[in-house]
Amino acid sequence: MEKIADRKLPQLSGGELQKVAIGAAALKPAQLYFIDEPSSYLDIRERLRMAGFLRGLVNDTTAMLAVEHDLILLDYLSDYVHLMYGEPAVFGVVSNSRATREGINTYLDGYAKDENYRFRANAIHFDEKASRDVKKPLPILHWPHFTIEQGTFSLHAEGGTLNQNEVIGILGPNGIGKTTFVKTLAGLLTPKEGPLPSSIPVSYKPQYLEAPEGMTVQEYLDANVGKEFMQSKHLLVEPLHLPALFEKQMSQLSGGELQRVAIASALGKDVPLILLDEPSAHLDVEQRLQVAKTIRSLADTQKRTILVVDHDLLFMDYVSDRLLLFEGNPGTHGKVRGPMSMEQGMNGLLSQLGITLRRDPESKRPRINKPGSVKDMEQKKANEYYYTKA
């Protein structure tokens, strides 16, 4: 926090303010720390740095209780977990303490055996991420090498191609040009060097959302998506739990409610390419998993191509077929590589972060290896930072 020590709190970004708040809590002498959603507004690198810092606060005389929606981070951070389930705004249940691995797998399964309670109709299953077998990929968009500048920041993109019926994940730290790249594909920004990417109709959900005044959710979706598509309830309306919001004013929605409506609006448009910038922001674990399933289902059944920018690695592992990897110096210059296979892209990112991922043998979900463990050292030696099999 040295670079922001002289700045006023109202001048800080969300991520900077988050780190100041965590630092302020950590400086207080205490035996028990309560930390609520520490990963919010932080990119992947900062999330891991923050998690290591929080674990360092715990010792023989101190403990910590943390609320967190990023399941990979929660797994890395905690020794035990409590599950919370029920009906939002109606009732909630807190389970007994469980070992972290068992608790997260139970949550993904949607059924608590010891309480004999099913809190989700379907389990969430992860696949071993082998390269997707596409015999004849159908290209829908190609961009040549181009450079774009935003103030003192420059972004260099290698040439690449998007194919029909796939989800492309976009990974990299904050300030590295991910949103700039997405806006360029959407036709909102013009490259300084190189031609514009080939033009096709796109639907774009921005990172920062604004709620229009004087419109209900139903009116907004009818105007932006169309009644015909919204009548197909099994694709968007029911999975994103929108009926309960239909009569609400857009300006009165919470951050998570507004996010779900914006995702539905973007996914519902009849266009070949959909761009989603940080769709998991403001969503709880259950909502993130449901949004991931909805994105995956829409790509598979409607032959859409969807680009997703996000910092939740478990979310990205679930939805993505291939990856675009952003590297460089945040705030100064960035470089785009890909699209590439999941294994190549994840290896590139995780090697930068210095962590390795294995797969849980039961749920197949990705888990961070303990730094310096036998598994961590074996994977680093083999250059397998992203382990594709359980």
TORKOL-4160 file (C-alpha; in steps of 0.2 Angstrom, whole numbers, padded with zeros to 4 digits, m for minus):
390
<pt num="1" X="0000" Y="0000" Z="0000"/>
<pt num="2" X="0015" Y="0012" Z="m0001"/>
<pt num="3" X="0010" Y="0020" Z="m0017"/>
<pt num="4" X="m0007" Y="0025" Z="m0010"/>
<pt num="5" X="m0002" Y="0030" Z="0008"/>
<pt num="6" X="m0004" Y="0049" Z="0005"/>
<pt num="7" X="m0021" Y="0048" Z="m0004"/>
<pt num="8" X="m0038" Y="0051" Z="0003"/>
<pt num="9" X="m0050" Y="0037" Z="0005"/>
<pt num="10" X="m0063" Y="0043" Z="m0007"/>
<pt num="11" X="m0049" Y="0044" Z="m0021"/>
<pt num="12" X="m0046" Y="0025" Z="m0019"/>
<pt num="13" X="m0052" Y="0012" Z="m0031"/>
<pt num="14" X="m0062" Y="m0003" Z="m0025"/>
<pt num="15" X="m0047" Y="m0014" Z="m0024"/>
<pt num="16" X="m0036" Y="m0001" Z="m0015"/>
<pt num="17" X="m0050" Y="0002" Z="m0003"/>
<pt num="18" X="m0052" Y="m0017" Z="0000"/>
<pt num="19" X="m0034" Y="m0018" Z="0005"/>
<pt num="20" X="m0034" Y="m0003" Z="0016"/>
<pt num="21" X="m0049" Y="m0011" Z="0025"/>
<pt num="22" X="m0041" Y="m0028" Z="0027"/>
<pt num="23" X="m0025" Y="m0019" Z="0033"/>
<pt num="24" X="m0035" Y="m0009" Z="0046"/>
<pt num="25" X="m0043" Y="m0024" Z="0053"/>
<pt num="26" X="m0026" Y="m0034" Z="0054"/>
<pt num="27" X="m0018" Y="m0019" Z="0064"/>
<pt num="28" X="m0030" Y="m0021" Z="0078"/>
<pt num="29" X="m0024" Y="m0033" Z="0092"/>
<pt num="30" X="m0037" Y="m0047" Z="0092"/>
<pt num="31" X="m0039" Y="m0065" Z="0095"/>
<pt num="32" X="m0053" Y="m0067" Z="0082"/>
<pt num="33" X="m0054" Y="m0058" Z="0066"/>
<pt num="34" X="m0070" Y="m0057" Z="0055"/>
<pt num="35" X="m0067" Y="m0054" Z="0037"/>
<pt num="36" X="m0082" Y="m0052" Z="0025"/>
<pt num="37" X="m0079" Y="m0055" Z="0007"/>
<pt num="38" X="m0060" Y="m0051" Z="0006"/>
<pt num="39" X="m0058" Y="m0055" Z="m0013"/>
<pt num="40" X="m0071" Y="m0042" Z="m0019"/>
<pt num="41" X="m0063" Y="m0030" Z="m0032"/>
<pt num="42" X="m0046" Y="m0039" Z="m0032"/>
<pt num="43" X="m0038" Y="m0048" Z="m0047"/>
<pt num="44" X="m0031" Y="m0065" Z="m0046"/>
<pt num="45" X="m0014" Y="m0060" Z="m0041"/>
<pt num="46" X="m0020" Y="m0049" Z="m0027"/>
<pt num="47" X="m0033" Y="m0062" Z="m0021"/>
<pt num="48" X="m0019" Y="m0074" Z="m0018"/>
<pt num="49" X="m0008" Y="m0062" Z="m0010"/>
<pt num="50" X="m0022" Y="m0056" Z="0001"/>
<pt num="51" X="m0026" Y="m0075" Z="0006"/>
<pt num="52" X="m0008" Y="m0078" Z="0011"/>
<pt num="53" X="m0008" Y="m0062" Z="0021"/>
<pt num="54" X="m0024" Y="m0067" Z="0031"/>
<pt num="55" X="m0017" Y="m0085" Z="0034"/>
<pt num="56" X="m0002" Y="m0077" Z="0042"/>
<pt num="57" X="m0013" Y="m0068" Z="0055"/>
<pt num="58" X="m0018" Y="m0085" Z="0062"/>
<pt num="59" X="m0008" Y="m0093" Z="0075"/>
<pt num="60" X="m0009" Y="m0103" Z="0091"/>
<pt num="61" X="m0019" Y="m0089" Z="0100"/>
<pt num="62" X="m0029" Y="m0081" Z="0085"/>
<pt num="63" X="m0042" Y="m0087" Z="0074"/>
<pt num="64" X="m0052" Y="m0080" Z="0059"/>
<pt num="65" X="m0069" Y="m0082" Z="0052"/>
<pt num="66" X="m0071" Y="m0077" Z="0034"/>
<pt num="67" X="m0085" Y="m0075" Z="0022"/>
<pt num="68" X="m0080" Y="m0079" Z="0004"/>
<pt num="69" X="m0088" Y="m0083" Z="m0013"/>
<pt num="70" X="m0073" Y="m0088" Z="m0023"/>
<pt num="71" X="m0072" Y="m0106" Z="m0019"/>
<pt num="72" X="m0054" Y="m0109" Z="m0025"/>
<pt num="73" X="m0049" Y="m0095" Z="m0013"/>
<pt num="74" X="m0060" Y="m0101" Z="0001"/>
<pt num="75" X="m0052" Y="m0118" Z="m0001"/>
<pt num="76" X="m0035" Y="m0111" Z="0000"/>
<pt num="77" X="m0039" Y="m0099" Z="0014"/>
<pt num="78" X="m0048" Y="m0110" Z="0027"/>
<pt num="79" X="m0046" Y="m0125" Z="0037"/>
<pt num="80" X="m0064" Y="m0128" Z="0041"/>
<pt num="81" X="m0081" Y="m0122" Z="0033"/>
<pt num="82" X="m0099" Y="m0119" Z="0038"/>
<pt num="83" X="m0112" Y="m0121" Z="0024"/>
<pt num="84" X="m0126" Y="m0109" Z="0023"/>
<pt num="85" X="m0141" Y="m0113" Z="0014"/>
<pt num="86" X="m0160" Y="m0110" Z="0014"/>
<pt num="87" X="m0172" Y="m0098" Z="0004"/>
<pt num="88" X="m0165" Y="m0080" Z="0001"/>
<pt num="89" X="m0175" Y="m0067" Z="0011"/>
<pt num="90" X="m0185" Y="m0081" Z="0019"/>
<pt num="91" X="m0174" Y="m0092" Z="0030"/>
<pt num="92" X="m0156" Y="m0097" Z="0032"/>
<pt num="93" X="m0147" Y="m0113" Z="0040"/>
<pt num="94" X="m0129" Y="m0114" Z="0046"/>
<pt num="95" X="m0122" Y="m0131" Z="0045"/>
<pt num="96" X="m0110" Y="m0139" Z="0058"/>
<pt num="97" X="m0092" Y="m0136" Z="0055"/>
<pt num="98" X="m0084" Y="m0147" Z="0041"/>
<pt num="99" X="m0066" Y="m0150" Z="0034"/>
<pt num="100" X="m0064" Y="m0138" Z="0020"/>
<pt num="101" X="m0063" Y="m0151" Z="0006"/>
<pt num="102" X="m0078" Y="m0161" Z="0012"/>
<pt num="103" X="m0088" Y="m0145" Z="0015"/>
<pt num="104" X="m0085" Y="m0138" Z="m0002"/>
<pt num="105" X="m0089" Y="m0154" Z="m0011"/>
<pt num="106" X="m0105" Y="m0156" Z="m0001"/>
<pt num="107" X="m0110" Y="m0138" Z="m0006"/>
<pt num="108" X="m0107" Y="m0143" Z="m0025"/>
<pt num="109" X="m0117" Y="m0159" Z="m0023"/>
<pt num="110" X="m0131" Y="m0149" Z="m0016"/>
<pt num="111" X="m0136" Y="m0162" Z="m0003"/>
<pt num="112" X="m0131" Y="m0162" Z="0016"/>
<pt num="113" X="m0131" Y="m0180" Z="0021"/>
<pt num="114" X="m0130" Y="m0177" Z="0040"/>
<pt num="115" X="m0144" Y="m0164" Z="0040"/>
<pt num="116" X="m0153" Y="m0174" Z="0027"/>
<pt num="117" X="m0157" Y="m0159" Z="0017"/>
<pt num="118" X="m0156" Y="m0155" Z="m0002"/>
<pt num="119" X="m0153" Y="m0136" Z="m0005"/>
<pt num="120" X="m0151" Y="m0137" Z="m0024"/>
<pt num="121" X="m0160" Y="m0147" Z="m0036"/>
<pt num="122" X="m0145" Y="m0153" Z="m0046"/>
<pt num="123" X="m0126" Y="m0156" Z="m0042"/>
<pt num="124" X="m0113" Y="m0145" Z="m0050"/>
<pt num="125" X="m0101" Y="m0156" Z="m0059"/>
<pt num="126" X="m0083" Y="m0152" Z="m0066"/>
<pt num="127" X="m0075" Y="m0160" Z="m0080"/>
<pt num="128" X="m0057" Y="m0165" Z="m0082"/>
<pt num="129" X="m0052" Y="m0151" Z="m0094"/>
<pt num="130" X="m0045" Y="m0160" Z="m0109"/>
<pt num="131" X="m0044" Y="m0150" Z="m0125"/>
<pt num="132" X="m0062" Y="m0149" Z="m0133"/>
<pt num="133" X="m0063" Y="m0160" Z="m0149"/>
<pt num="134" X="m0070" Y="m0149" Z="m0163"/>
<pt num="135" X="m0068" Y="m0158" Z="m0180"/>
<pt num="136" X="m0073" Y="m0143" Z="m0191"/>
<pt num="137" X="m0072" Y="m0127" Z="m0181"/>
<pt num="138" X="m0083" Y="m0113" Z="m0189"/>
<pt num="139" X="m0074" Y="m0096" Z="m0188"/>
<pt num="140" X="m0085" Y="m0081" Z="m0184"/>
<pt num="141" X="m0073" Y="m0067" Z="m0180"/>
<pt num="142" X="m0054" Y="m0064" Z="m0184"/>
<pt num="143" X="m0043" Y="m0050" Z="m0178"/>
<pt num="144" X="m0026" Y="m0046" Z="m0186"/>
<pt num="145" X="m0012" Y="m0039" Z="m0175"/>
<pt num="146" X="m0017" Y="m0022" Z="m0168"/>
<pt num="147" X="m0011" Y="m0009" Z="m0156"/>
<pt num="148" X="m0023" Y="0002" Z="m0146"/>
<pt num="149" X="m0019" Y="0016" Z="m0134"/>
<pt num="150" X="m0028" Y="0023" Z="m0119"/>
<pt num="151" X="m0019" Y="0038" Z="m0112"/>
<pt num="152" X="m0002" Y="0032" Z="m0106"/>
<pt num="153" X="m0007" Y="0013" Z="m0108"/>
<pt num="154" X="m0005" Y="0003" Z="m0124"/>
<pt num="155" X="m0011" Y="m0014" Z="m0128"/>
<pt num="156" X="m0004" Y="m0026" Z="m0141"/>
<pt num="157" X="m0014" Y="m0040" Z="m0148"/>
<pt num="158" X="m0008" Y="m0054" Z="m0158"/>
<pt num="159" X="m0019" Y="m0060" Z="m0172"/>
<pt num="160" X="m0033" Y="m0073" Z="m0167"/>
<pt num="161" X="m0049" Y="m0081" Z="m0172"/>
<pt num="162" X="m0065" Y="m0085" Z="m0163"/>
<pt num="163" X="m0076" Y="m0100" Z="m0168"/>
<pt num="164" X="m0094" Y="m0103" Z="m0166"/>
<pt num="165" X="m0101" Y="m0113" Z="m0151"/>
<pt num="166" X="m0087" Y="m0110" Z="m0139"/>
<pt num="167" X="m0083" Y="m0100" Z="m0123"/>
<pt num="168" X="m0067" Y="m0090" Z="m0122"/>
<pt num="169" X="m0061" Y="m0086" Z="m0105"/>
<pt num="170" X="m0050" Y="m0070" Z="m0103"/>
<pt num="171" X="m0037" Y="m0070" Z="m0089"/>
<pt num="172" X="m0025" Y="m0057" Z="m0082"/>
<pt num="173" X="m0022" Y="m0045" Z="m0068"/>
<pt num="174" X="m0032" Y="m0028" Z="m0067"/>
<pt num="175" X="m0026" Y="m0014" Z="m0077"/>
<pt num="176" X="m0018" Y="m0025" Z="m0091"/>
<pt num="177" X="m0031" Y="m0021" Z="m0105"/>
<pt num="178" X="m0044" Y="m0034" Z="m0104"/>
<pt num="179" X="m0059" Y="m0022" Z="m0104"/>
<pt num="180" X="m0050" Y="m0012" Z="m0118"/>
<pt num="181" X="m0048" Y="m0027" Z="m0129"/>
<pt num="182" X="m0067" Y="m0032" Z="m0126"/>
<pt num="183" X="m0072" Y="m0014" Z="m0131"/>
<pt num="184" X="m0062" Y="m0015" Z="m0146"/>
<pt num="185" X="m0070" Y="m0031" Z="m0152"/>
<pt num="186" X="m0087" Y="m0023" Z="m0148"/>
<pt num="187" X="m0082" Y="m0008" Z="m0160"/>
<pt num="188" X="m0082" Y="0004" Z="m0145"/>
<pt num="189" X="m0063" Y="0008" Z="m0147"/>
<pt num="190" X="m0052" Y="0010" Z="m0163"/>
<pt num="191" X="m0034" Y="0003" Z="m0164"/>
<pt num="192" X="m0020" Y="0016" Z="m0167"/>
<pt num="193" X="m0010" Y="0003" Z="m0177"/>
<pt num="194" X="m0018" Y="m0011" Z="m0187"/>
<pt num="195" X="m0035" Y="m0013" Z="m0195"/>
<pt num="196" X="m0051" Y="m0015" Z="m0185"/>
<pt num="197" X="m0057" Y="m0033" Z="m0181"/>
<pt num="198" X="m0069" Y="m0040" Z="m0193"/>
<pt num="199" X="m0086" Y="m0033" Z="m0189"/>
<pt num="200" X="m0101" Y="m0044" Z="m0183"/>
<pt num="201" X="m0116" Y="m0041" Z="m0172"/>
<pt num="202" X="m0111" Y="m0042" Z="m0153"/>
<pt num="203" X="m0120" Y="m0040" Z="m0136"/>
<pt num="204" X="m0109" Y="m0032" Z="m0123"/>
<pt num="205" X="m0111" Y="m0032" Z="m0104"/>
<pt num="206" X="m0099" Y="m0020" Z="m0097"/>
<pt num="207" X="m0089" Y="m0021" Z="m0080"/>
<pt num="208" X="m0098" Y="m0006" Z="m0072"/>
<pt num="209" X="m0117" Y="m0007" Z="m0073"/>
<pt num="210" X="m0129" Y="0008" Z="m0073"/>
<pt num="211" X="m0148" Y="0006" Z="m0069"/>
<pt num="212" X="m0160" Y="0016" Z="m0080"/>
<pt num="213" X="m0173" Y="0026" Z="m0070"/>
<pt num="214" X="m0192" Y="0023" Z="m0072"/>
<pt num="215" X="m0191" Y="0005" Z="m0079"/>
<pt num="216" X="m0196" Y="m0011" Z="m0071"/>
<pt num="217" X="m0185" Y="m0026" Z="m0074"/>
<pt num="218" X="m0199" Y="m0034" Z="m0085"/>
<pt num="219" X="m0200" Y="m0018" Z="m0095"/>
<pt num="220" X="m0181" Y="m0017" Z="m0097"/>
<pt num="221" X="m0179" Y="m0035" Z="m0103"/>
<pt num="222" X="m0194" Y="m0033" Z="m0115"/>
<pt num="223" X="m0185" Y="m0018" Z="m0122"/>
<pt num="224" X="m0168" Y="m0025" Z="m0123"/>
<pt num="225" X="m0171" Y="m0043" Z="m0126"/>
<pt num="226" X="m0188" Y="m0046" Z="m0133"/>
<pt num="227" X="m0203" Y="m0055" Z="m0127"/>
<pt num="228" X="m0201" Y="m0070" Z="m0138"/>
<pt num="229" X="m0184" Y="m0075" Z="m0131"/>
<pt num="230" X="m0189" Y="m0071" Z="m0113"/>
<pt num="231" X="m0204" Y="m0083" Z="m0115"/>
<pt num="232" X="m0191" Y="m0097" Z="m0117"/>
<pt num="233" X="m0190" Y="m0098" Z="m0098"/>
<pt num="234" X="m0179" Y="m0113" Z="m0096"/>
<pt num="235" X="m0164" Y="m0104" Z="m0105"/>
<pt num="236" X="m0163" Y="m0088" Z="m0094"/>
<pt num="237" X="m0178" Y="m0083" Z="m0084"/>
<pt num="238" X="m0179" Y="m0098" Z="m0072"/>
<pt num="239" X="m0160" Y="m0102" Z="m0071"/>
<pt num="240" X="m0156" Y="m0084" Z="m0066"/>
<pt num="241" X="m0171" Y="m0082" Z="m0054"/>
<pt num="242" X="m0178" Y="m0067" Z="m0063"/>
<pt num="243" X="m0197" Y="m0069" Z="m0060"/>
<pt num="244" X="m0196" Y="m0062" Z="m0042"/>
<pt num="245" X="m0187" Y="m0046" Z="m0049"/>
<pt num="246" X="m0199" Y="m0043" Z="m0064"/>
<pt num="247" X="m0210" Y="m0030" Z="m0054"/>
<pt num="248" X="m0195" Y="m0021" Z="m0046"/>
<pt num="249" X="m0188" Y="m0004" Z="m0052"/>
<pt num="250" X="m0171" Y="m0006" Z="m0060"/>
<pt num="251" X="m0165" Y="0008" Z="m0050"/>
<pt num="252" X="m0169" Y="m0001" Z="m0034"/>
<pt num="253" X="m0160" Y="m0017" Z="m0038"/>
<pt num="254" X="m0145" Y="m0023" Z="m0027"/>
<pt num="255" X="m0128" Y="m0026" Z="m0035"/>
<pt num="256" X="m0131" Y="m0044" Z="m0037"/>
<pt num="257" X="m0149" Y="m0042" Z="m0044"/>
<pt num="258" X="m0143" Y="m0029" Z="m0057"/>
<pt num="259" X="m0129" Y="m0041" Z="m0062"/>
<pt num="260" X="m0141" Y="m0055" Z="m0066"/>
<pt num="261" X="m0153" Y="m0044" Z="m0076"/>
<pt num="262" X="m0138" Y="m0037" Z="m0086"/>
<pt num="263" X="m0132" Y="m0055" Z="m0089"/>
<pt num="264" X="m0149" Y="m0060" Z="m0095"/>
<pt num="265" X="m0150" Y="m0045" Z="m0106"/>
<pt num="266" X="m0133" Y="m0049" Z="m0114"/>
<pt num="267" X="m0136" Y="m0067" Z="m0116"/>
<pt num="268" X="m0154" Y="m0065" Z="m0123"/>
<pt num="269" X="m0149" Y="m0055" Z="m0138"/>
<pt num="270" X="m0150" Y="m0065" Z="m0155"/>
<pt num="271" X="m0132" Y="m0061" Z="m0160"/>
<pt num="272" X="m0117" Y="m0073" Z="m0164"/>
<pt num="273" X="m0105" Y="m0065" Z="m0151"/>
<pt num="274" X="m0108" Y="m0061" Z="m0133"/>
<pt num="275" X="m0095" Y="m0051" Z="m0122"/>
<pt num="276" X="m0097" Y="m0052" Z="m0103"/>
<pt num="277" X="m0085" Y="m0042" Z="m0092"/>
<pt num="278" X="m0084" Y="m0049" Z="m0074"/>
<pt num="279" X="m0101" Y="m0057" Z="m0073"/>
<pt num="280" X="m0097" Y="m0065" Z="m0056"/>
<pt num="281" X="m0095" Y="m0048" Z="m0048"/>
<pt num="282" X="m0108" Y="m0045" Z="m0033"/>
<pt num="283" X="m0114" Y="m0063" Z="m0035"/>
<pt num="284" X="m0114" Y="m0076" Z="m0021"/>
<pt num="285" X="m0107" Y="m0094" Z="m0023"/>
<pt num="286" X="m0124" Y="m0101" Z="m0028"/>
<pt num="287" X="m0127" Y="m0087" Z="m0041"/>
<pt num="288" X="m0110" Y="m0089" Z="m0048"/>
<pt num="289" X="m0112" Y="m0107" Z="m0051"/>
<pt num="290" X="m0129" Y="m0105" Z="m0059"/>
<pt num="291" X="m0123" Y="m0091" Z="m0070"/>
<pt num="292" X="m0108" Y="m0102" Z="m0076"/>
<pt num="293" X="m0121" Y="m0116" Z="m0080"/>
<pt num="294" X="m0132" Y="m0104" Z="m0090"/>
<pt num="295" X="m0117" Y="m0097" Z="m0100"/>
<pt num="296" X="m0111" Y="m0115" Z="m0104"/>
<pt num="297" X="m0129" Y="m0121" Z="m0108"/>
<pt num="298" X="m0132" Y="m0106" Z="m0120"/>
<pt num="299" X="m0116" Y="m0109" Z="m0129"/>
<pt num="300" X="m0119" Y="m0127" Z="m0131"/>
<pt num="301" X="m0137" Y="m0126" Z="m0137"/>
<pt num="302" X="m0139" Y="m0110" Z="m0146"/>
<pt num="303" X="m0122" Y="m0110" Z="m0155"/>
<pt num="304" X="m0116" Y="m0094" Z="m0148"/>
<pt num="305" X="m0098" Y="m0088" Z="m0145"/>
<pt num="306" X="m0096" Y="m0080" Z="m0128"/>
<pt num="307" X="m0081" Y="m0071" Z="m0121"/>
<pt num="308" X="m0080" Y="m0070" Z="m0102"/>
<pt num="309" X="m0068" Y="m0059" Z="m0092"/>
<pt num="310" X="m0067" Y="m0064" Z="m0074"/>
<pt num="311" X="m0055" Y="m0067" Z="m0059"/>
<pt num="312" X="m0064" Y="m0082" Z="m0051"/>
<pt num="313" X="m0053" Y="m0096" Z="m0057"/>
<pt num="314" X="m0066" Y="m0110" Z="m0053"/>
<pt num="315" X="m0079" Y="m0100" Z="m0062"/>
<pt num="316" X="m0067" Y="m0099" Z="m0077"/>
<pt num="317" X="m0062" Y="m0117" Z="m0076"/>
<pt num="318" X="m0081" Y="m0122" Z="m0077"/>
<pt num="319" X="m0086" Y="m0111" Z="m0092"/>
<pt num="320" X="m0071" Y="m0110" Z="m0103"/>
<pt num="321" X="m0066" Y="m0120" Z="m0119"/>
<pt num="322" X="m0051" Y="m0110" Z="m0123"/>
<pt num="323" X="m0042" Y="m0095" Z="m0115"/>
<pt num="324" X="m0035" Y="m0078" Z="m0120"/>
<pt num="325" X="m0020" Y="m0073" Z="m0108"/>
<pt num="326" X="m0015" Y="m0055" Z="m0104"/>
<pt num="327" X="0002" Y="m0051" Z="m0099"/>
<pt num="328" X="0013" Y="m0036" Z="m0096"/>
<pt num="329" X="0014" Y="m0021" Z="m0084"/>
<pt num="330" X="m0003" Y="m0016" Z="m0077"/>
<pt num="331" X="m0007" Y="0002" Z="m0080"/>
<pt num="332" X="0008" Y="0004" Z="m0093"/>
<pt num="333" X="0007" Y="m0009" Z="m0107"/>
<pt num="334" X="m0002" Y="m0026" Z="m0110"/>
<pt num="335" X="m0001" Y="m0040" Z="m0122"/>
<pt num="336" X="m0014" Y="m0052" Z="m0128"/>
<pt num="337" X="m0010" Y="m0070" Z="m0132"/>
<pt num="338" X="m0022" Y="m0083" Z="m0139"/>
<pt num="339" X="m0035" Y="m0090" Z="m0140"/>
<pt num="340" X="m0025" Y="m0106" Z="m0133"/>
<pt num="341" X="m0030" Y="m0122" Z="m0125"/>
<pt num="342" X="m0035" Y="m0122" Z="m0107"/>
<pt num="343" X="m0019" Y="m0131" Z="m0102"/>
<pt num="344" X="m0008" Y="m0119" Z="m0111"/>
<pt num="345" X="m0017" Y="m0104" Z="m0104"/>
<pt num="346" X="m0018" Y="m0109" Z="m0086"/>
<pt num="347" X="0000" Y="m0115" Z="m0086"/>
<pt num="348" X="0005" Y="m0098" Z="m0092"/>
<pt num="349" X="m0006" Y="m0088" Z="m0079"/>
<pt num="350" X="m0001" Y="m0100" Z="m0064"/>
<pt num="351" X="0017" Y="m0100" Z="m0068"/>
<pt num="352" X="0017" Y="m0081" Z="m0067"/>
<pt num="353" X="0008" Y="m0082" Z="m0050"/>
<pt num="354" X="0019" Y="m0096" Z="m0043"/>
<pt num="355" X="0005" Y="m0108" Z="m0039"/>
<pt num="356" X="m0001" Y="m0125" Z="m0045"/>
<pt num="357" X="m0018" Y="m0132" Z="m0046"/>
<pt num="358" X="m0024" Y="m0151" Z="m0044"/>
<pt num="359" X="m0041" Y="m0158" Z="m0047"/>
<pt num="360" X="m0051" Y="m0165" Z="m0032"/>
<pt num="361" X="m0054" Y="m0184" Z="m0035"/>
<pt num="362" X="m0072" Y="m0183" Z="m0030"/>
<pt num="363" X="m0079" Y="m0167" Z="m0038"/>
<pt num="364" X="m0065" Y="m0164" Z="m0051"/>
<pt num="365" X="m0065" Y="m0145" Z="m0046"/>
<pt num="366" X="m0048" Y="m0137" Z="m0046"/>
<pt num="367" X="m0039" Y="m0134" Z="m0030"/>
<pt num="368" X="m0023" Y="m0124" Z="m0025"/>
<pt num="369" X="m0009" Y="m0135" Z="m0019"/>
<pt num="370" X="0000" Y="m0130" Z="m0003"/>
<pt num="371" X="0015" Y="m0120" Z="m0008"/>
<pt num="372" X="0031" Y="m0131" Z="m0005"/>
<pt num="373" X="0021" Y="m0147" Z="m0004"/>
<pt num="374" X="0026" Y="m0163" Z="m0013"/>
<pt num="375" X="0012" Y="m0161" Z="m0026"/>
<pt num="376" X="0016" Y="m0143" Z="m0029"/>
<pt num="377" X="0035" Y="m0147" Z="m0032"/>
<pt num="378" X="0031" Y="m0161" Z="m0043"/>
<pt num="379" X="0020" Y="m0151" Z="m0054"/>
<pt num="380" X="0032" Y="m0137" Z="m0055"/>
<pt num="381" X="0046" Y="m0148" Z="m0060"/>
<pt num="382" X="0035" Y="m0156" Z="m0074"/>
<pt num="383" X="0029" Y="m0139" Z="m0079"/>
<pt num="384" X="0011" Y="m0144" Z="m0075"/>
<pt num="385" X="0004" Y="m0130" Z="m0065"/>
<pt num="386" X="m0013" Y="m0134" Z="m0071"/>
<pt num="387" X="m0017" Y="m0152" Z="m0068"/>
<pt num="388" X="m0031" Y="m0158" Z="m0080"/>
<pt num="389" X="m0035" Y="m0175" Z="m0072"/>
<pt num="390" X="m0040" Y="m0179" Z="m0054"/>
